[in-house]
Amino acid sequence: MTNFPGKTVVITGAFSYTGKYATRILLERGYRILTLTYHPERENTFGDRVQAFPYNFDHPERLTEVLQGASTLINTYWVRFPRGDSTFESAVQNTRTLIAAAKSAGVKRIVHVSIANPSLESNLGYYKGKAQLEKAVVESGLAYTILRPTVIFGLEDILINNIAWCVRHFPVFAIPGDGGYRIRPIFVEDMARLITNAVEQQENAVLDAVGPETYTFEELVNEIAGQLRQRIRLAHSRWMGKEWSDACPAGGGERGRSGRGVAHGVEAARGEECEVGQEDNRATKGNAGNKEPSQKAMRGRCFK
């Protein structure tokens, strides 16, 4: 792989789940990395190789200052669950502010992480917001790559580990709906390679970032239970999404987070039911054009 010493990339959330994998690759390739985060004071596992700055959405001129001199902005910023003032609507507005700041700073390219099957007509705020931002990226005038991941799995992922937690701690697992909605997980390292390879692309592109294996949601739960050697009884529920997460397992703490995490994954899986892109524009092997994908099958994975 070609190195790009001295070229500056700004990535949101370099210390986050997917962001840290992408940052490692970028550093190996010789990029200078800056990151935007809500918590610049937190421990920086990359040391002085990565400079951290606050988001400063209320002060766009400060965002512009950080972005000056960067060739590319990698945007992974989003909110997983609306809470208090942190809503999907505010995340859309904040991202629009970030895109405008990047353009003002002279950034040439944006690599934007979206979601599979975003839709302006969706009644789910997550998918509608993602669609609004894809439109904002395309209309920004910047060169762009938009990546549409399905569920990203790895040692630190949310959905798979939350399902595993529930499987370990409860004799019955509630499957929202019929459980037949399909999901194509992508390994986090493959997702990171898609992100980092897009930095040097010249053309505009929208890529579906999906893995080679397809599961129904029920098959996914059974696969995880099998790997954990846990017997589990599945119960199909008429509740979906937030109703389901509120009912199972309820309350705060780890159990509450597990329920909300699984509920979000269910929404992602159901959103993925729609046709996922065109075959010639699909990153089905984790890295478009990679003849030997590093996609790790769900089988044999370790769960927390």
C-alpha positions in Angstrom: 0.0 0.0 0.0 1.3 3.5 -0.9 2.2 5.8 2.0 1.1 9.4 2.1 3.5 11.1 4.5 2.5 14.5 5.7 -1.0 14.5 4.3 -3.6 15.5 6.9 -6.9 13.7 7.5 -9.4 14.8 10.1 -11.6 11.9 11.4 -14.4 12.2 13.8 -14.2 9.8 16.7 -10.7 8.4 16.3 -11.0 6.7 19.7 -14.4 5.2 19.0 -15.2 1.6 17.8 -14.8 1.8 14.0 -12.8 5.0 14.2 -9.8 3.6 16.0 -9.4 0.8 13.5 -9.4 3.3 10.6 -7.0 5.6 12.5 -4.5 2.7 13.0 -4.5 2.1 9.3 -4.1 5.7 8.4 -1.2 6.1 10.8 0.5 3.1 9.2 0.2 4.7 5.8 1.9 7.9 7.0 -1.0 10.3 7.4 -1.1 13.1 9.9 -4.3 12.6 12.0 -6.5 15.0 13.8 -9.7 14.0 15.5 -12.9 15.7 16.6 -14.5 14.3 19.7 -16.8 15.3 22.6 -14.1 14.2 25.0 -10.7 15.5 24.0 -9.5 15.2 27.6 -9.8 11.4 27.6 -6.8 9.1 27.4 -5.4 9.1 23.9 -4.3 5.6 23.1 -2.4 6.9 20.0 -0.3 9.3 22.1 1.1 12.4 20.3 0.4 10.8 16.9 -3.2 11.9 17.0 -4.3 15.4 18.1 -7.8 15.7 19.6 -10.1 18.8 19.4 -13.7 19.3 20.6 -16.5 19.3 18.1 -17.5 23.0 18.8 -20.7 22.7 16.7 -21.9 26.0 18.3 -18.7 27.7 17.0 -18.3 26.7 13.4 -15.3 29.0 13.0 -13.4 26.8 15.4 -14.3 23.7 13.4 -13.0 25.5 10.3 -9.8 26.3 12.0 -9.1 22.7 12.9 -10.0 21.5 9.4 -7.7 23.9 7.6 -4.9 22.1 5.9 -6.7 18.8 5.8 -7.2 17.0 2.5 -10.0 14.7 3.7 -12.7 14.6 6.4 -13.8 11.2 7.5 -17.2 11.6 9.2 -18.5 8.8 11.5 -20.3 11.2 13.8 -23.9 10.3 14.7 -26.1 9.4 17.7 -27.1 5.8 18.3 -30.0 6.6 20.7 -31.8 9.9 21.1 -31.4 11.1 24.7 -32.1 14.6 26.1 -30.8 17.2 23.7 -28.9 14.6 21.7 -31.4 13.7 19.0 -31.3 12.6 15.4 -32.5 16.0 14.4 -29.6 17.7 16.3 -27.1 15.2 14.8 -28.3 16.1 11.3 -27.9 19.8 12.0 -24.4 19.3 13.7 -23.2 17.3 10.7 -24.4 19.9 8.3 -22.4 22.4 10.3 -19.4 20.1 10.1 -19.7 19.7 6.3 -20.0 23.5 5.8 -16.9 24.0 8.0 -15.0 21.5 6.0 -15.9 23.3 2.7 -14.9 26.7 4.2 -11.6 25.2 5.3 -10.7 24.0 1.9 -11.1 20.3 2.5 -11.3 18.5 -0.9 -13.0 15.2 0.0 -15.4 13.7 2.6 -15.7 10.1 3.5 -19.1 9.8 5.1 -20.3 6.7 7.0 -24.1 6.3 6.5 -26.3 3.2 7.0 -27.8 0.6 4.7 -31.1 1.8 3.1 -31.4 5.3 4.3 -34.7 6.9 3.2 -36.2 10.4 3.3 -39.6 8.7 3.6 -38.7 6.5 6.5 -40.7 6.8 9.7 -37.6 5.9 11.7 -35.5 9.0 12.7 -32.3 7.1 12.3 -32.8 6.3 8.7 -34.5 9.5 7.7 -31.6 11.5 9.3 -29.0 9.4 7.5 -30.8 10.0 4.2 -30.8 13.8 4.8 -27.1 13.8 5.4 -26.3 11.8 2.3 -28.2 14.4 0.4 -26.2 17.2 2.2 -22.9 15.4 1.3 -23.8 15.0 -2.4 -24.9 18.7 -2.6 -21.9 20.0 -0.7 -19.7 20.3 -3.8 -17.0 18.2 -2.1 -15.7 15.0 -3.6 -17.2 12.2 -1.6 -17.5 8.5 -0.8 -20.6 7.5 1.1 -20.3 4.1 2.8 -23.5 2.3 3.8 -22.7 -0.4 6.4 -25.1 -2.9 7.7 -24.2 -4.3 11.2 -20.5 -3.9 12.0 -19.2 -6.8 14.2 -16.0 -7.2 16.1 -14.7 -7.6 19.7 -16.2 -4.3 20.8 -19.4 -4.2 18.8 -22.8 -3.5 20.4 -25.4 -5.7 18.7 -23.6 -9.0 18.8 -22.3 -8.6 22.3 -25.6 -7.5 23.6 -27.3 -10.5 22.1 -24.6 -12.7 23.6 -25.2 -11.0 27.0 -28.9 -11.7 26.8 -28.4 -15.3 25.7 -26.1 -15.9 28.7 -28.4 -14.4 31.3 -31.9 -15.3 30.2 -33.5 -18.7 29.3 -35.8 -17.1 26.7 -34.8 -14.6 24.0 -37.6 -12.4 22.5 -37.4 -12.1 18.8 -39.3 -9.0 17.6 -41.6 -9.9 14.8 -41.1 -13.1 12.7 -37.3 -12.9 12.9 -37.0 -13.5 9.2 -35.6 -10.1 8.3 -32.1 -10.4 6.9 -28.7 -9.1 8.0 -25.3 -9.1 6.4 -22.7 -8.2 9.0 -19.3 -6.7 8.1 -16.2 -7.2 10.1 -14.9 -4.0 11.7 -11.4 -4.3 10.1 -13.0 -4.6 6.7 -15.1 -1.6 7.3 -12.0 0.3 8.4 -10.2 -0.6 5.2 -13.2 0.6 3.1 -13.0 3.9 5.0 -9.3 4.4 4.6 -9.1 3.3 1.0 -11.8 5.8 0.2 -9.5 8.7 1.3 -7.5 8.4 -1.9 -10.3 7.7 -4.3 -10.8 10.2 -7.1 -14.3 9.5 -8.2 -17.5 10.0 -6.2 -19.1 6.8 -5.0 -21.8 5.3 -2.8 -20.9 1.8 -1.6 -22.9 -0.7 0.4 -20.5 -2.1 3.0 -21.8 -5.6 3.7 -20.2 -8.9 4.5 -20.4 -12.1 2.4 -22.8 -14.0 4.7 -26.5 -13.4 5.1 -28.5 -14.3 8.2 -32.0 -13.9 9.2 -32.2 -12.2 12.7 -33.4 -15.5 14.2 -30.5 -17.4 12.6 -28.1 -14.8 14.0 -29.3 -15.4 17.5 -29.1 -19.1 17.1 -25.6 -18.8 15.7 -24.4 -16.8 18.7 -26.1 -19.2 21.2 -24.4 -22.1 19.4 -21.0 -20.5 19.7 -21.6 -19.9 23.4 -22.9 -23.4 23.9 -26.0 -22.0 25.4 -29.5 -23.5 25.1 -32.0 -20.7 24.4 -35.7 -20.7 23.7 -36.9 -18.2 21.2 -40.2 -16.4 21.7 -41.6 -14.2 18.9 -43.0 -10.9 20.0 -45.4 -8.6 18.3 -43.5 -5.6 19.8 -40.8 -3.9 17.7 -38.1 -1.3 18.2 -38.4 1.0 21.3 -41.5 -0.9 22.7 -39.4 -4.1 22.7 -36.3 -2.5 24.3 -38.5 -0.9 27.0 -40.0 -4.2 27.9 -36.9 -6.5 27.7 -34.7 -6.3 29.9 -36.0 -3.1 31.4 -34.3 -0.5 33.5 -30.9 1.1 33.5 -27.4 -0.3 33.8 -26.0 -3.1 31.6 -29.4 -4.9 31.2 -31.1 -1.7 29.9 -28.2 -1.0 27.5 -28.4 -4.5 26.2 -32.1 -4.2 25.5 -31.7 -0.9 23.7 -28.7 -2.1 21.7 -30.5 -5.2 20.5 -33.6 -3.1 19.6 -31.4 -0.8 17.5 -29.9 -3.8 15.7 -33.4 -5.1 15.0 -34.3 -1.8 13.3 -31.1 -2.1 11.3 -31.9 -5.6 10.2 -35.4 -4.7 9.2 -34.2 -1.7 7.3 -31.8 -4.0 5.5 -34.7 -6.1 4.2 -35.0 -3.7 1.2 -32.8 -4.4 -1.8 -29.3 -3.5 -0.9 -27.8 -1.6 -3.9 -26.6 -2.9 -7.2 -24.3 -5.8 -7.5 -21.6 -3.8 -9.3 -21.6 -1.2 -6.6 -21.5 -3.4 -3.6 -18.6 -4.0 -1.3 -19.7 -7.5 -0.5 -16.3 -8.7 0.5 -15.6 -6.0 3.0 -13.1 -4.2 0.7 -14.2 -3.4 -2.9 -11.7 -4.9 -5.3 -9.9 -7.0 -2.7 -9.5 -10.5 -4.1 -8.6 -11.9 -0.7 -11.0 -10.3 1.8 -10.2 -10.4 5.5 -13.9 -10.7 6.4 -14.1 -12.9 9.5 -17.1 -15.2 9.5 -19.5 -14.9 12.4 -18.7 -18.6 13.2 -15.8 -19.0 15.6 -16.0 -15.4 16.9 -15.5 -14.7 20.6 -18.2 -12.7 22.4 -17.9 -10.8 25.6 
